[in-house]
Amino acid sequence: MLATPEIIRESAQMNRVAELLPRWREVPLYREVLRAQELNLAGLPVITKREMRAGFPQNFLAADRPLDALLAAQLIELEHTSGTSEDRLPVMFGRSWWNEQEARALRLNKFVARVLDEHPNARRATLTSPACNGLTCPTVWASPTQRTFGNSLFVNLARIPFVLSDAELQRMADEITEWSPQFLDVDPVHGMWFALFCERRGIRFPSLRFIICSYEFVSVVHRRILARVFGVPVFNLYGSTETGHLLMENEAGEMKTSLDTALLEMVDTDADGIGTLLATTLSNDFMPLLRYRIGDLAQRNEQPYGTDYIVHGRIRDALTATDGRRVTTWQVDQCFAGAAGIAHYQLRQNADGPARLRYIPDSGGPGEITLKQIVTNLEALLKTSVTTESVPTLLPEASGKFRLTCQ
C-alpha cells in the first residue's frame, strides 16, 4: 500500500488520541475506564445515548466548570439531537466548533472546496424538517430575516413536505431566488419535493453551484430528481449533531472521513463487511465521545490510496431476508438505481416475511416494466414476495425524518 498523504493522516489519528488522553481522563464519564496508563481504544466499552444522557451535564464537565457558567460566558452552545433513534439528547460544544468541523468536511470534496474558495462568504439555503433542531430550524412562522443565520437562510416551515401548498412552495422559491445561494443544504425528501415543484414551474437558480444532502439517508431516487431539476452536482454529507460531520462524498463519489473530527471503527461486521459504526470524536473538548455507537450500519473499504465508507442506514431500519440475512436500507435502495418515476418510497416488511412497497410517483409514475423490475430486484434481495401501492403522501417519524425501510 502506498504511503499517500491520506494514509499518512489516517495513521496519525492514534497519535492525536494519545495527545487527548490526559484531557479525557478528567471527564467524569471516562475517569474509571481510563485509569490504565496505556490506552487500548478497542478495549474500551462502547457508549450510547443512554450513557451520554445519564447525569448530563455533570458526566462530561468537571465540578469547576458548571454548565450555567459556560453558557453565561458564551463559551459553548447547547443543542439537541433530532431524536431519530431515541429521545432527544442535549449536546454541548464550543461556540465555533460546529462551523469549523463542517468546513473541514466540506473541503474533502475538491469541487466544493473550489466553490468555497471562489465565494469565501458562500450563501446557502437550507430545506429540512423544522423538527431537526428547535434552536436553529424555525418551527413557527418567522420572517426571512428571522430565519437568516449568518450566511444561511432557512426556508422551510413544515414537517411534511407533501402537504405544502403551491403558494408556500412558491414563497420558498422566491426567497431562494432573492437570496442567490451558492448551494442548497437539504434534507433529501424535502429537497426532492421542492425540486419537483420548481420543475413544474420552470424555476432555476442561476447562482447555484452544488447541493448538499444531509439530515437523513440519501436515496438514489431523491438524488436523481435533485440533479435532474437543478443541473448541479449533488453530494452526501454524513454525521450527527453529537459527533459533527464524519463523512463527506468527494467528487469521485467516495465517502471520505473527516480525520480531524473523528476516528471511525467498525464492529460486529457480517460476512459482507457491513457492521456497526463507532466514532471517537477528536475535536469537541466539552463533550468528547469515545467509541460512540451512532446507531448506523456502514461498510469500510480500504483502497491503495486511502479508506472510504458506504453508509447503509439505521440499524433499526434493517430488514431480514427469509434466509436470515440482514438487509440494509442501502441494499434496498440499490434496487431503485436507474429506475425513473418514483419520487419517494417506503418498504415495510411484515412479521411473516412479505413486504409492501408504497411509493409517491414522480410525474406520471414508473412504467409497468420499470415497476416490475424494481419488484423483481426487491424479491431477489429479500427472498420473499413484494406488493406495491402508489400513494399521495408518506408520513415522517416524530423526529421529522422519513424511514425508507422498516418492519
GUTORSE-791001 format. One record per residue: x, y, z of N, C-alpha, C in turn. Coordinates in pm, whole numbers, plus 50000, padded with zeros to 5 digits. Layout:
BEGIN
XYZXYZXYZ/...
//
This chain:
BEGIN
500854988050000500005000050000500885012550000/500575022049913501355034249902501145043050025/502205050050064502105059450177501625072850124/500355073250084499765085450032499515095150147/499345108150116499025117750223497805113750305/496805107950239495595103750311495905092550409/496685082650366497025071450454497895076150570/498805085250542499655090750650498785097750755/497795105350709496905112350802496025102550879/495585091850813494815081650884495645075450995/496915072450966497795066151064498075075451181/498065088451156498375098151261497235100051360/496055094251332494935096251423495205090651562/495905079451571496195073751703497135082751783/497995090251715498835099951785497965110951847/496945115051773496015125051825495255119651945/494865106851939494185100552052495075100852176/496365097752158497305097952270497445111952329/497425122152243497515135952291496285139852374/495135134452338493895137952406493655130052534/494395119152552494155110252665494175117452800/495145126252831495125133152961493835141152982/493345147552877492095155352887490915145952911/490875134652840489765125252856489715119252997/490885117653059490925111953194490285121253297/490125133853261489485143453351487975143453337/487445136953235486005136653210485375126153302/484425129953388483835120453483483345107453419/482765108253299482225096353234483295085853205/484535090253181485585081053140486655078753247/486515085253362487575085153461487965071053502/486985062553526487285048953574487875040253463/487315040753344487765031653238489115035753181/489565048153207490845052753155491935053353262/491755045953369492765045953476494105040453428/494085030553339495325024353292496185034553220/497495033253234498425042553170498415040953018/498305028352973498265025552830496815025752783/496595031952669495235032552614495075021952507/494125013052528493725003352426492305007152384/492215015052279490925020552241489905009552215/490324999152145489394988252112488924980752236/489634982152348489244975352470488284983252556/488014995652519487085003952596485645000152566/484745001952663483334998852636482735008652535/481765003752462481015012252368480025020652447/479885033452411478885041752476477735044752379/476585047452436475395050652358474775063352414/473655067252360472965079152410472565077452557/472365065052597471975062652736473045067552833/474305063952807475405068252892475615083352882/475395088952765475565103252746474495111152823/473295105452831472185112452894472235111453046/472725100053098472715097653242473665107453314/473105115753398473915125153475474385137253399/473825139553279474235151253200473855164053274/474705174453275476005175553208477195172053296/476905168153424478005165453516478855153453472/478285144653387479065133253340480175137453243/480085149653189481125154553098481935166153155/481355173653246482015185753294482595183953433/483785189453455484385189353587483575198453680/483715196253810482935203753908483155218653899/484355222853857484655237253849484265243253714/483535235553631483075240653501481575238253487/480735244653569479295242353559478725247253426/477695240553382477095243753252476595258153246/475925262653350475375276253350476475286653332/477625284353395478725293853384479305294053243/479395282253182479915281353045478975288252947/477675286652968476695293252881476715308352902/476805312553029476825326853059478045333653000/479165326352996480395331852939480445330452788/479365324652730479255322552584480435314552530/480835304452608481925295652565481395283452490/480125279952513479565268152449478185271052392/477745261952305476375261452257475745248752310/474485249152343473735237452387472665234552283/472795223252215471845219352112471195206152152/470365200652063469695187952089469635179751960/469755166651974469615157951858468155157551817/467905152151697466545151951643465675141451708/466295131051767465505120351828465115109551730/465945107151628465625096951528465605082951588/466635079551666466735065951719466295064851864/466405075651940465995075752081465435089552112/465145092052242464695105252282465765115752250/465345128052234466285138752201467345139952309/468555142752266469705142852355470355156552356/470635162352473471355175052476472805173052436/473335182552361474715181852312475345195552333/476565195952385477255208652402478585208452328/478925219952273480195221452203480605236152202/481885238652172482395252252169481685260852066/481695273852087480925283052003481265282151855/482525279851823482925279551682483075265451627/482865255451714483165241551675482335236851557/481045239351557480195233851452480625238851315/480815251751301481205257151171482585252251128/483485250851224484855246351190484855232051141/484155223151211484155209251168483395207351037/482355215351015481625214450889482505218950773/483255229750792484145234650687485195224150651/485735217250752486705206650724486085195750638/484875191650672484215180950598483915185050454/483365196950436483025201350301484235201750209/485375205450264486585207050182487245193750147/486675182650194487145169550147486765167350002/485825175149954485405174749814486085186349740/486935183149643487715193549574486825203249497/485735198149439484825206949366484205217049462/483705212149575483105221049674484145230849727/485355225849752486415234649804486695246149709/486705243349578486945253949479485855264449483/484595259849493483485269349500483595277949626/483945271849738484075279449862485245289049857/486295285449785487425294649767487015306649681/486185303849579485705314649492484725323749565/484025318049662483005325649737483265323849887/484195331449944484555329850086483355331450181/482365338950137481145340650218479955334050149/480185321950101479175314750023477845314050099/476775317150027475445316550086474835302750062/474065298350161473325285850145471865288150177/471005280150116469595279650153469345265550205/468715264650322468525251850389467055247850386/466815235350343465475229650342465525216650422/464925216850541464895204850623463695205550714/463445194750786462315194750878462555204650991/461555212751026461725221751140462005214451270/461725201351275461975193651397463435189651411/464275192951309465665188551316466375194751434/466035206851470466645213251587465835225651620/465205225551734464325236551772465025249851785/466355249751798467085262151817467475268751686/467625260951580468095266651454467145264551337/466195255451348465225253251241463875258351289/463405269551236462175275651288460995266051283/460205265751389459045256951396457725264551389/457785277751390456605286051372456925296551266/455895303651221456145313451115457145323851162/458065327051073459055337451102459435343950970/459805356350974460195363650854461535358450803/461875360950676463185356850624464335362150709/464205374250758465275379850842465455371650969/464345367351027464405359251149464925345151121/464825340750996465295327450959466675327750893/467335338950901468675340250845469705340150958/470635330650950471695329451050473035330150976/473685341650985474935343350912474685342650762/475345333050696475195331250552474165320550516/473345316450613472365305850590470945311050604/470115307850506468695311150510467905298150520/467095296850624466205285250640464865288750578/464445280650480463245284450405462025275850436/462215264150496461095255050516460475256750654/459145256650661458435258350787457465246850814/457565235850739456615224850753457335211450770/456775202550854457385189450878457135179750764/455995181150698455625171650592455605178950459/456585176950374456655184750250455505181850155/454935169750161453925165950063452605173350079/452425180250190451175187650211451345202550188/452525206750146452755220950119451925225650000/451335237150013450585242949902451535248849799/451035250749679451855257149575452275271149617/451395278049689451725291649733452915291449830/452945281549919454045280550015455345276649943/455255267449848456435263449772456955275149688/456035283149634456445294949557457125305149648/456625306649771457265315549867458705311249891/458915298249907460265292949929461155295749808/460615293649688461395296049567461745310849552/460795319649583461045334049573462155338249671/462115332849791463135336349890464515331649846/464585319649789465875314449743466385322749626/465495326649535465905334949422466505348049471/465855354349568466355366949621467665365049698/467795353749766468985351049847470205347849760/469985342049643471045338549547472155330049612/471795318249661472785309949730473725302949631/474935299749681475865291649604475535276749616/474875273049727474485258949740473235257449825/472575246149804471435242149885471905231649984/471415232550106471695222850213470355216750247/470115204150204468745198950209468635185550279/467535183750348467055170250376466585164850241/467025152950202466745148450064465265147450030/464415144050126462985142950096462395156850074/462705166250163462225179950147462785186150020/464075183749993464695189349874464085183949747/463815170949744463235164549626461855170249595/461015171749697459655176649674459655191049625/460555199049681460705212849635461215213149491/462135204049458462685203449322461585200349220/460685191249254459615187849160458695199749135/458455207749238457665220049218458405229449125/459695231349148460485240249061460485235248918/460515222248900460485216648765459165219748696/458065218448768456745221248710456625235948671/457235244848747457135259248722458305264548639/459255256148604460395260748526461315270048603/461435268148733462245276848818463675271448828/464645279948802466055276548821466725287648903/467845284248962468585293749045469985295348986/470225306048911471495307648837472735307648926/472595311749051473765312549139474185298849193/473315288749179473525275749243474675268149180/475595262849265476745255349216476725240649257/476145237549372476065223649415474985222249522/474655209649553473655206549656474275196749755/474065199349882474485190249989473245183550045/473245170250050472175162650114472675157650249/471895160450352472275156350487471005153450564/471105152350696469985150750788469415136550793/469355129450680468895115650681469405108450555/469095095450543469625087350434469245093250298/470215093650209470015099350075469735088049978/468525087549926468155077049831468575080749689/468775070549608469095073049466467935079949396/466685077749444465545084249378465525099249407/465895103049530465965117249563467105124049488/468255117449487469435123149423469185125349273/468515115749209468255116849065467405129149034/466385131449115465485142749090466205155949114/466965156949222467685169349251468665172849139/469395162849090470365165348984469655168948853/468545162248826467805164748701467225178848698/466655183048809465955196048810466925207648814/467945206848900468805218448922470095218148841/470445206648782471575205948691472925208848755/473065205948884474345207948955474685195149030/475965193249069476345181149143475615180249277/475295168049315474635165249443475575156449525/475885160749648476835153649732476195150149867/476655139149923476165134150051477105138250163/476555143950269477315147850388476715140550507/477535132150573477015123350678477595126850814/476745126850914477185129151051476005130051144/476225136051259475145137651356475435149951441/474425154651512474605166251598475665163651703/475685151551758476585148551868478025145951825/478235141751700479595138651654480165149051558/479305157051497479735165451385479695157251257/480165163151150480135156551020481315147051008/481025134350986482045123850987482535120250849/481645120550750481975116250614481425126250514/482205128650409481765137450301482045130450169/481065130750080481235124949948482155133849865/483215128049810484115135849726483635136149582/484405142749496483975144549357483955131349280/484585120649335484575107549271483465098649325/482635103949414481535096249469481895087749588/483085089749647483525082049762483235089749891/482785082749994482535088850124483825088450204/484425100350229485715101350293485575106550437/486455101550526486395105250666486995119050690/486355126850776486915139450823487845136050939/489125133750910490055127451003490355135851126/490225149051116490465157451233489255158151325/488135153251277486905153751357486675141151437/486945129251377486665116851449487475105351392/487705095551477488285082751438487135072751432/487005065751320485895056651299486345042151314/485475034051372485705019751386484495012051334/484744999751291483674990651255483694978851350/482544975351408482444963651495481244955251452/481264942751493480164933451464479864932651315/480914931751235480714931051090480224917251048/479404917050943478884904350892479764899450777/479304889150710480094883050602480344892550487/479484902550472479634912450365480474924350407/480994924250531481794935450579480974947050629/479664945050648478774955550698478654954150849/478854965050921478814964251066478364977051130/478474977451261478074989051340479184999351340/478835011851313479805022651307479975028951445/481235030251489481575037151613482415049451579/482235059951657483005072251637483645076651768/484935079651763485635086151874485955100251828/485335110151889485495123951841486815129651890/487395138251808488745143251834488835158351848/487705165451839487805180051838486825187351929/485875180151989484915186652078485405185052222/486075195152275486665194352409485635193752519/484425198852495483435199652601482625186752616/482525178952509481735166652515482375155952427/483585151452463484255141252381483525127852392/483435120952279482745108052275483755097252240/483845086852322484775075952300484005063452261/484275058652141483635046452089482105047852098/481605058552042480175061552046479445053951937/478415046751976477575039051883476485048251829/476675052551706475775062351645474395056251619/474375043351586473125036851552472985033951405/474105035251330474085032951186474955021151147/474615015151035475425004650974476275010750863/477475005650848478365010750744479274999650695/479985002650590480924993150528482215000550497/483334995350545484635001750529485364995450410/485835003950319486564999250202487975005050204/488964996550221490345001050223490915000350081/491285011950027491835013049893493345015349901/494085013549792495545015749794495925029949834/495015039549811495315053649836494615059049961/493785050950027493075055750143491815047550169/490995052250260489795044850303488535052750273/487515045650227486205051950212485135042850272/483945048250285482855041050352481585041350268/480735031450291479355031650243478465031950366/477605041950376476655042750488475415034850449/475085024750529473995015550495472665018950561/472635029150648471375032950710471305028850856/470175031950918469985029251061469935014251089/470495010351204470434996251245468984991951260/468165000451318466774996651345465944995551217/466445001151107465705000750981466064988950894/467014980550939467414968950860466284958650855/466164951950742465174941350723465864927850734/465074917150726465634903650735465104895250619/466024890050540465634881250430465154867950486/464414860350407463874847750457464964837550486/466164839450431467274830450463468074835250584/467574845650653468194850450776469184861650759/469514865350635470474876150612469874889650653/470754898150706470364912050731470384919650599/469344927450575469244935550453469154950050495/470094958050449470174972050492469374981350401/469164993450450468485003550369469235006150240/470565006950245471355009450124471164998250023/471134985750069470954974549977469574975049912/468564978649990467234980349932467234991649830/467875002649865467855014449779468535011749645/469515003049643470184999749517469234993049418/468134987449466467144981349377466424991849293/466555004749331465905015649258466875023049166/468135018749163469135025549080468735024948933/468725036548869468395037148727466925036648696/466075035548798464625034548775463985048248790/463325052748684462645065748686461195063948729/460585075148774459155075248801458765074248947/459765073449038459455072749181460125084549251/459345092149326459865103849398460325100249539/459585091249603459905087449741459215074149766/459705066549864459115053449890459335049150034/458595038850073458855031750199458555017050175/459515008650212459344994150203459174988750344/457994983450373457694978250507457584963050500/458374956450582458374941850587457454937050697/456544928050665455644922550764456354912150849/455774909150963456414899751056456594885950995/455694882050904455804868750844456624868550716/457284879750684458224879650573457874888250453/456664887350395456334895450278456474910450306/456684917950200456894932450215455964940050123/455684952550162454824961250082455574974050050/455654977049923456304989249876455244999749849/455275010449924454425022049897455315033049842/454855039349735455695049349670454875061349625/455535072849625454945085049571455485086749430/454635087349329455135087949191455765101349156/456745100649070457375112349010456755114148873/456145125748850455455128548723454385117848701/454475110448591453455100348560453665087348632/454715086548714454985074148786455835064648704/456255053748765457085044048693456265036348590/456855033048479456185024748381456015010548433/455185002848367454914989248412456184980848416/457014982348314458254974448308459214978748420/459304991748442460194996848547459764991848685/458474992748714457964988448844458174973448862/457954966048756458154951548763459604948248793/460544955948733461964953448756462344956648901/461774967448956462044970849095461574959549187/460374954749163459834943749244460694931349231/461134928349110461994916749089463284918149168/463874930149165465104932749241464884930749391/463784936249441463504935449584463224920949627/462474913749546462154899949581463404891149578/464324894049486465584886549482466434889549605/466364901949653467144905949770466564900049899/465254900749915464604896450039464174881850038/464144875749920463684861849905462244860249954/461444870249923460034869849961459234878249864/457924877549871457074884949779456974899649820/456784908349721456664922649743455454927849664/454544934549733453414940949666453664956049661/452954963049574453184977349556451884985249568/452034998049605450895007049614451385021349592/450745028249499451035042349475450225050649574/450895060049645450225068049748450565082849727/449685091849776449955106249759450945111849861/451105105049975451985110250078452475098950166/453585101250234454115092250336454515100850455/454275095950574454475104050694455865101850753/456445112350812457725111050881457555105851022/458675102651086458675099051227458505111851311/458405110051443458265121551532459435131151520/460615125751483461815134051468461745142851343/460785140151255460685147451130461385140551015/462035129151043462755121950939461925110350886/462255106050766461505095650698462275082350703/461545071350706462155058250703461875051750568/462925048650494462765041950365462455027150384/462985021250490462765007150520462375005650665/461474996250693461044994150832460314980750842/460174976250965459424963850991458224966951079/
//
